[in-house]
Amino acid sequence: MAVVSWKEICLLTGLVVGCYWNSLFCGFVFDDVSAILDNKDLRPTTPLQNLFLNDFWGTPMSEERSHKSYRPLTVLTFRLNYLFSELSSSSYHLLNVVLHAVVCVLFLHFCRLLLDRRTSLIAALLFAVHPIHTEAVTGVVGRAELLSSIFLLAAFLAYTKSKGTDHSIVWTPIISTVFLVAVATLCKEQGITVIGICCIYEVFVAQGFTLPMLTYTLLQVLRGKDGFPYAVLQTLLKLIVLIISTLLLVIVRVQVIQSQLPVFTRFDNPAAISSTPTRQLTFNYLLPVNAWLLLNPSELCCDWTMGTIPLVETLLDPRNLATVVFYGMLIQIFSLFLLSFSHGFKLLSQRGGLKKMSWLLMGFLLTTHAVKTFNRNWDWESEYTLFTSALKVNRNNAKLWNNVGHALENQNSYERALRYFLQATRVQSDDIGAHMNVGRTYKNLNRSREAEEAYIIAKSLMPQIIPGKKYATRVAPNHLNVYINLANLIRANDSRLEEADQLYRQAISMRPDFKQAYISRGELLLKMNKPSEAKDAYLRALELDHTNADLWYNLAIVNIEMKDPSEALRNFNRALDLNPQHKLALFNSALLMQESAPFPSNESKKTKSSLSDKLALYITKKSRRSY
């Protein structure tokens, strides 16, 4: 393997820094919010083992609502960022830039195996500045791709050393490869695909076989005229080790997700739930679409879900021609890769005028890609800039209209947000989430009648309830909030409390583990003077989330309503154990201790003493902050 010089490393690193330094001024946007801002697994108070029990977003893998994205090593790097800078986005972006530089250097090592020194450097430079990588580098959650790429390339480079000078098998690099593949997979699931690349490299590069040679050898063996050559047996042994390792990793992965696939709806991925041949035709068409973006990254978008690319539903769709052309070119590239790129560019660069033209072309490509990447980074400055830039490329994705609306909603610009939410309902009239967004915005604008109408439309798009039917695989968990939102809206009218309760119970019947439905119903039952039923609702919610301080506080309020001050104080204490600065728990427990009679039992005295100490500590801290 050709050596990569320090000059080349510095050149690549400098280019990466030049293209991405402005990403340090970007914030947390899009999926960063769920993976970082809302993810409790980043906090030092969360046990480290939770990283290996929860998905990428901090949801337990055992729960049906889990995305099943198991990337604990990536989350661990986020946690290290939080340890040093908490939620300062600059440090997260800085580490991503560093990781991208490492990927570029490893990619140069990889290119040196297949191309000459000059061509491999050009390939690595283009890789470093290509605008399509901005999502992986400037988007903080793109770190999963960066880390997985590092270990994927390292695994492949290790495998290339598995052949000794005497053509014997060297097992240490193979063991290293298997280990690095496992690490890459723990960063992002696609890391396991490097095993296939290693197999292709072993057969067609390391051993120098061709398809005709392999076919001839196999036919000779089947006819009994000859045995397997020693080189073929060696290759088979190495491939068997790789395949068994892959199967073991897949088995472990299936066990981690507890044999449950993530819940996706037609809004997330219409092609995935389509019938044959629509599904196959659409997925194959996505390959030339992505190849075109690689060759011509002029129109990049942060979200390609929902209606971005219409389904390819028949064989007569003219887009199938792009798929056929793509596969034809892929076969040609695989067959003639070295000649068509490495030697072809070398030939061009050595011929007078063509030499100057080829270098000018490469210089132009590097410059335009670098400028495009630098400008593309600014799209990640805020959620508003990111999603408005996406709408310039694709106006048929209701999710993008919704996300711009969310960004404006976060700025309390409700009138502007409403326009985007309404446009989302026009783009996709059956989008439940869009109608829910419209209803919520109307509510924020104090237009209750319009809000209720929007929620009723969203509710009408939900599947009809069938007794005994399981809905978890048919309904996105967030869509069930339509029952909560509508109930919360109408319960402001005391004459409609029973109607609101019916909506809460409807949500629970569709998803028995819907924690928020129990919480909201508990609040309503307390308002309806039904403390005993409210207590049952909160206890059920606590079964689903016993670490929620607010739930223990609510249960304590129910205990007060049921004239049980001792139990109330104990539950206030549990809330304060989970959140020592829970203001309402501190205030109400202090009031309760003042108003309640002398405590007869030692346990109650201890509870009172513990609460008094916490209240005193909280007041002391607040006093210190006031100076």
N, C-alpha and C positions, 0 to 999 in steps of 0.2 A: 504493500500500500504506500503510495507516494506521500511524502511528508508535507504537512501544511506549515508554511513558515510563519514566523511572528509578524512579518510585514503584512501577510495576507490576513492574519487574525485581526491585526490593528485596522486594516482597511475595511474589513467587514464590520467590525465593531463601530468604527467611526461613521460608516454609512448608516448603520442601524440607529445610532444616537442622533445623527443629523435628520433622519426621517421621522423619528418618534419622540424627540425631546418635548414637543408641544403637548404630547399626551399626558404629561405630568400635571397639566392644568385642567384636565377633564375630571368629571365627578363619577359617582356611581349611577349608572343608568341601566334601564331595561332589566335583564336577569340579575345584574349586580345587586339590585335591591333585595331580591329574595335570597340570593346566595350569600350575601354579606351583611347588609343592614338588618335584615330580619332573621338571620340565622344564629340561633343561640349557641350552636356548636363552636362558634368563634370565641365565645366569652370564657375567660379563665375559670369562672364558677361552674362551668359545665364539665363533668367528668370526661377525661380524654377518651375513655372507652366508647363514649357515645358517637364519636366520629366513625367508628367501625360498626355501629348498629343503625345509624341513620343514613339517609340518602344525601345527595349533593346539596339539598335545600334545607337539611336539618329535620326532615320528617322521618320517623321510624320506618325502616324497611318493611316491618310487619303490617303496617297500615295500608289499606287499599288505595288511599289517596296518594301514596308515595309514588314519585316519578320513576323509582327503581334505578336511578342513576347513581351507581355506587363508585364514588371517587374520593375515598377517605384521605389519600395522600395529598390531593389537591386542596381539600378543606384544611388539612394540617398546615399547609403553607399560608392559607388565609389566617389561620389562628396565630401563626408566628408574626404575620404582619400586624395583627391586632395587638399582640403582646408588646410590640415596639412602638406602634403609633396609633393604636385603637382604630378609629374610623377616619383617619386622614387619608384621603384617596391617593395622594401623591406617592406614598410609599408603595401602595399596591401597584400603581402604574409603573413605577421605577423598576420593581422586581420583574414585571412582565417584559420590559424592554431588555433587561439583562438576560432573561431566559431566551428571548428571541435571538439575541446575539449568539448565545450558546448553540441554539438550533442551527443557525446559519453556518457556524464553524463545523459542526458535525455533518451538515449537508455537503459542505465542501469536501470533507473526508470521503463521504459516500460517492460524490461525483468523480473523485480521483480514481475510484475502482473501475469506472466505465469510460471515462473521457481523458483526453490529454490535459496537461497542466493548465494551458491557457483557456481552453474551452470550459473546463470544470470551474475555473475561477469566475468566468463570465456567468455561468449558470448560477453559481452561489450569489453573485452580486444581484442578478435579476430576482432571485429568490428573496434576498434581503429587503429589496425595495418594493416588491410587488404589492399593489394596493389591496389585493384580495385578502392579505394577511392582517389588515387593520382590525378586523373584527376579533381575531385571536389575540392581538397584541394590545390594542387600545381598550377593548372590552375586557374588564378584569376577569370575568368568568372564562374568557378565552384561555386563561392559564391552564385549564385542563388539557387543551390541545397542545400548548407549549411543552408542558411536562411530559405528556404522553409521547410527543415527537422526540424529545431528548432521549428518553429511554428506549423508544422504538429504534431510532438510528443507532444508539449505542449497542442494542441487542444485535442488530444486523452487522455492525462493524466487528463485534466480538465473534459472530458466527463465521465471518470470512477468514478467521485464523484457525478454523477447526481442521484444516487440511495441512498435514506436516510436509516437510521438504521431501520426505520419501513416500509421499502419497498416503501415509497412514492417518488414522483418525486421532485427532487431539481432543480429548474429552473436556478439558478445563474450559475452553471457549464455549463449548456446547452447554455445559452447566451454567456458565455465566449468561448465555443467551436466554435460557429458560427462566433464570432468576430475573433478568432485566425485562423480559416480556411480562412476567407477573407484576412487576413494579409499574410498567407502562399501563397495564390494564387497570391497576388500582388508581391511576391518575385519570384515565378515561378509557371506556370500554373498547374503543377501536384499536387500542394498543396491541391486542391479540392478533391483528391481521398481519403483523410482521412475520409470523410463522410461515404464512403462504409465500411471502417474498423470499424468505430464506430457502424454502423448498425449490422455488424457481431458480434461484441463484445456484443452488447446489447442483441441480440437474444440467442447466444450460450454460452456466458460466464456469463454475469450479471444475465440473467433470467434462465440460465441452460437448455434451451430447446434443444431437439434433432430433427432431421428431422422426425423420426417416430412420435414423440409427436405432432409436428406441423401438420403433415398430418392427424393424428387421430382427433385432435381438429377441424381442418377445415372441415373434413367429417361429424363430429357430428353436427356442426353448419349448414352445407348445408342440412343435413337431417332433421333439425328442432328438433333434440332430445335434444339439449343443446345450451346455449348462450355462448358467449365468456367469459372465466374466467377473473377476474379482472386484473391479472398479464398480460394477453395477451392484454387487452385494454390499459393498461399503456404503454406497449411496442409499440403498434400501434401508440399511441399519440406521443411518443418521436420520432418514426421513421418518422411520418408525418411532424413533425417540422423540422427534419434534411433534409428530401427530399425537402420540400418547400424552405428551406434556400439554398439548392444546386441549385434548379431551378432559384432562384432569382440571385445567383452569375453567373450562366450560361447566363442568360438574359443580365446582366450588361456587361459580357465579350463580348457577341455578339455585343452589342451596341458600345463597345469600338473599336472593329475592324471594325465597320460600315458594318457588315454582309459580309465582304470580307475575303476570305481565302487567305493565303500567296501563292505567285507564286513559285511553285517548278517545276523543269524540270526532265527529266529522268536521267540526270547526277547527280542530288542531291539525288533522291530516286527512283530507277528504279521500286521497288515493288509497290510504291504508285500509279503509273500510269498504272500498268499492269492490264490485264483483269482477270476475274474469270476463273479458280480457282487459277491462279498463284499468285495473290495478297494474297489470304487467306492462301495458303499453305506456302508461303515465310514468312509472318508475324508470323505464328504459329511456324515455324521452328526457328525463331529468339529467341524464349523463351528457348528452350534447349541449344542453343548456348550461351546465356547469363548465364544460370544456370551453364554450364560447366566452363565458365570464373570465376564464383564465387567460384566454387569448386577447380579449377586448374588455378590460375591466372599467368601462366607461360608465356603466349604470349599475352601481352596487347598492344593495338594500339590506338592512339589518334583519328583515323578517320575510321569509318566503312561504309562510304558512297560509292556510285558508284559501282564498280565491286568487292568489297571486298568479299561479300557472293553471289555467283551465284544464280539466281532465281530458285525456286522450281516450275517447270512448269507442272508436271504431278503427278498423284497419284502413279505412278509406281516408282517415284524417291525414292531410298533407304533411303534418309534423312528423309522421312516421318516417318520412324520407330522411329527415335529419338524423334519426336514430340509426338508419341503415348506413348512411354515409359515415357516421361516427364510428361504428363498429368496423367498417371497411378500412378506415384510416388507422384505427387502433391496431389492426392486424399488420398493416404495412409498417407502422412505427415499431411494433414489437420485432418484426423481421429485419428491418433495416436501420435500427436505431443508431448504431455506432457509425455506419457509413453516412447516413443522411444528415447527422448533426455534427459529430466531432470532425470526421474527415471532410465533410462538405464545407463546414465553416473554415477549416484549416486551408482547404483548397482556394476558397474565395479570398481569404486574407493574404494569400501569397501571390495573387495576380494583380499587378499594377493598379489600374483604376478600380478594379473590384475590391482590392485590399482596402483602399481608402473608403470606398462606399460601405463596405461591411463594418468597418470601425465607426463610421459616422452613424450607421443604423443602430449599432449597439449603444453608442453614446446617447443618441436621441431617445432610445427606449429606456435606458437607465434614468435619464433626466426626467422624462415625462412621467414615468412610474413613481419616481421619488417625489416629484411635485404633487402628483395625484394623492399619494399616501399621506404626505404632510397635510394637505388640505382636508383629506378625508378624516383625519384625526379630530379635527374641530367639530365634526358631527357628533362626537361623543362628549362634548362639553356639558350637555344637559339632555334630559329626556325630550324636551321640546325640540332642540336642534336635531337630535337623532331621528325622531319620528317624522318631523317635517321634511327632512332630507329624503327619508324613505318614500314619502308620498310623492315626491318629484319623480320617482322611478316607477312607482306602482300605486295607482289610485283605486285598484279593485280589491284591496285587502281591507276588510272591515276592522281587523285588529289594529291596523295602523291608525285609522281614524279614531278608534277608541283610545289608543295610547296617547295621541296628541291631546285628546280631551282630558285624559287623566293628568297629563302634565300641566294643563291650564287649570284644572280643578285644584291641584296642589298649590297653585298660586292664588287661589280664591277668585279666579276669573271665571265665574260660573256661566255667565251669558255666552262667552266665547266657547267654553267647553261644551255647552249644550249644542251649539251649531255642529261641532265635530261628532258628537254622539248621535245626533239626528242623521247626519250624513252616513254614519256607520249602519244605521238601520235601513237606509235607502240602498246602500251597496249590498247588504245581505239582510233581507227582511226577516229571516228566521233565526238571526243571531240573538239568542236569549240574553247574553251579556250586554249587548248594545242597548236593548230595551231597559235592562236593569240600570244601566248608566244614565239613561234619559230620566228614569224615575227618580233616581237619587239626586240628580242635578235639579230637577223641578222641586224636590223637597228642600234642597238647600236654598232655592229661590223663593221658598214659602208659597209655592203653587201646588198645594196638596191635591187638588182635583186632578190636574194633569199628571202628577206623580203617580196617583193611584191608577189612572188609566194606563200609564206605561207599564206599571208592575203587573196589571191584569193581562196585558198583551204578552208579557214575558211568561207569565204563569200558564197562559193558554198554549204556549209552545212546548211546555214540559210534557213528558209522556203521562198518559192516564194511569192512575193508581189501580193495580190489580192485586187483590189480597194474596199474600204469600209470595209475591214476586220480588226478586232481588234486583235492585236498581243500580247498584254500585258500578256495574260495567256499562250502563246505558246513560247515566247522568253524570256530568262533570260536577264535582263537589261544590264548586263556586256557584253553579247555577241554582243549587238548592237555597241559596241565600235570598232568592226571590220571595220565598215564603216568609222568611225572617223580616225582610225589608217591608213587605206589604203589611205584615202583622204589626210591626213597630209603628207604621204610619197610622193605621186605623185605630190602634188602641189609645190614641190620644183622645178619642171620642168614647166616653164611658159607656155609651149605649152599645158599643161594638166590641166589648171585651171578650165575649164568648166567641165571636167570629174570629178574633185574633188568636184565641186559644186553639181553635180548630185548625188554623194555619200552622201553628207550631207543631201540633200533633201530626199533621199531614207530613211535615218535613221529617219528623222522627220516624214515621212509618216507612218513609222511603229510604232512610238511612239511620239505623238505630245507634250508630256511633257519632252522630252529628252533635258535637258538644255544644255549639253555640245555640242550637235549638233548645236544649235543656236549660241553658243559662237564661235565655230570653223568656222562656216559659216560666221559670222560677220567679223572675221579676214580675211577670204579669199575675201569677197566682198570688203573690204577696199583695199586689194592688187589689186583687179580687177578694181579699180577706180569706185566703185559703192557705194559711201557713204550713199546715201539715203536708199538703200536696207540693208546696213550694220546696219544703225540706227534701222530699223525695226526689224532686227534679235536680236540686243542687248535689245531692248525694250521688245521683247517677252521673252527673257531669264530673264529679270528683273521681269516680271510678275510671273515667277516661283521661283525666288530667289532675293528678293529686298534688302537683307542684305549682298550681295556680293560686297565688296569694289572694287575688280578687274573689275567687270562689269560696275560699275559707272565710273571707270577710262577709260575703253575702250570706253564707250559712249562719254566721254569728248574728247577723241582723234578724234572720228568721228565728233563731233561738230567743232573741229579745222579744219578738212578737209572741212567741209561745211561752213567755214568762219563765225562761230558763237561763238566768244570768250567769250561773256557774259554767254551763256549757258554752255560752256566748263568749265568756272570757277565754276559755280554752281555745276556741276557734279563732278569736282575735290573735291569740298568742301564736297559733300555727301560721296565720297570715304574716305576722311579724317575723317569725323564724325564716320564712321564705323571702320576705322583703322588709328588712328592718326600718325602711323609711316610708312605709305605707301610711300616708298622712291620715286617711279616713279611719284606718284601724287604730292608729295611735290616738286620735281625737276621741273616737267613740268609746274606746276601751277606758280612756281617762274619765269620760263622763259616767260611764257605767260603774267604775270603781267609786266615784263620788256619791252616786245615787243609791248604790246597792247596800243592803244590810251587811253587818259583820259576817265574815266568812267563817263557817263552823269547822271546816275540815282543813287538815294540813295541806292537802293538795291545792285547795283554793287559795290558801295563803301564799303558797309558792307561786301560783299563777299570777296573783295580784302583785307580788314582789317583782316577778320577772317583767311584767308589763310596766311597772313603775320605773324599773331600771332602764328599759328601752326608751320610754318616754323622756326620761331625764337625759339619756344619751343623745336622743334626737334633738331635744331643745338646746342642749349644749352645743351640738354641731351647728345648728342653725344660728345660734348666737355668735359663734366664732366666724361664720361666713359673713355676718352682717358688718363686721369691722372693716 
